[in-house]
Amino acid sequence: MPEQKANFETIYVRLLDEGTDVVRPVPARLFGEDVYELLPTPNYNPEDETWEFLPGSKVVVQQTTIGNQEIQLAIAQR
């Protein structure tokens, strides 16, 4: 039986305390329809930047436009 491959994607998380609106691309594992589990980036440092939702969180995403790019943005914890 072939091994199932996990569904990994890049979603975006807001950074807090930046003085302006900033989002960060974050690796995530698809958990269910529009629900992802956030994974830490290789250089994740909670003392350097504050994510709206921490690595390991399960979040709901929503398609949104920033600039002229369509992204999946984390909008709520699940």
C-alpha positions as CSV (number, residue, x, y, z in Angstrom):
1,M,0.0,0.0,0.0
2,P,1.5,3.4,-1.0
3,E,2.4,5.8,1.8
4,Q,0.1,8.9,1.9
5,K,1.9,12.2,1.6
6,A,0.8,15.0,4.0
7,N,-0.6,18.1,2.4
8,F,1.7,20.9,3.1
9,E,1.2,24.5,1.9
10,T,2.3,28.0,2.5
11,I,-0.2,30.2,4.3
12,Y,0.3,33.7,5.8
13,V,0.2,34.9,9.5
14,R,0.0,38.5,10.7
15,L,2.9,39.7,12.7
16,L,2.0,41.8,15.7
17,D,3.8,44.8,17.1
18,E,5.5,45.8,13.8
19,G,4.1,49.3,13.6
20,T,2.5,48.5,10.2
21,D,0.5,45.6,8.7
22,V,2.9,42.7,8.0
23,V,2.2,39.1,7.1
24,R,4.7,36.3,7.1
25,P,4.7,33.1,4.9
26,V,4.5,30.1,7.1
27,P,4.6,26.4,6.3
28,A,1.4,24.6,7.3
29,R,-0.1,21.2,7.1
30,L,-3.7,20.9,5.8
31,F,-5.8,19.6,8.6
32,G,-9.3,19.9,7.1
33,E,-11.2,22.2,4.8
34,D,-9.7,25.7,5.3
35,V,-8.0,24.5,8.6
36,Y,-4.2,24.2,8.8
37,E,-1.7,23.4,11.5
38,L,1.1,26.0,11.6
39,L,4.6,24.8,11.5
40,P,7.6,26.8,12.7
41,T,9.9,28.3,10.1
42,P,13.6,27.3,10.2
43,N,14.5,30.7,11.6
44,Y,11.5,31.1,13.9
45,N,12.4,33.3,16.9
46,P,9.5,34.4,19.2
47,E,11.8,37.1,20.7
48,D,12.4,38.6,17.2
49,E,8.8,38.5,15.9
50,T,5.4,37.9,17.3
51,W,3.0,35.8,15.2
52,E,-0.7,36.3,15.7
53,F,-1.0,32.5,16.0
54,L,1.9,30.4,17.3
55,P,3.5,27.4,15.6
56,G,1.5,24.3,16.4
57,S,-1.8,26.2,16.3
58,K,-4.6,25.0,14.2
59,V,-6.1,28.0,12.3
60,V,-8.8,28.8,9.8
61,V,-7.7,30.5,6.7
62,Q,-9.4,32.8,4.3
63,Q,-8.4,33.8,0.7
64,T,-7.6,37.5,0.6
65,T,-5.7,39.9,-1.6
66,I,-2.7,41.8,-0.4
67,G,-1.3,44.2,-3.0
68,N,-2.0,42.2,-6.2
69,Q,-1.3,38.8,-4.7
70,E,-4.0,36.3,-3.6
71,I,-3.0,34.5,-0.3
72,Q,-4.4,32.2,2.3
73,L,-4.4,34.3,5.5
74,A,-4.8,32.8,9.0
75,I,-7.9,34.6,10.5
76,A,-8.9,32.5,13.6
77,Q,-7.6,29.8,15.9
78,R,-9.6,26.6,15.7
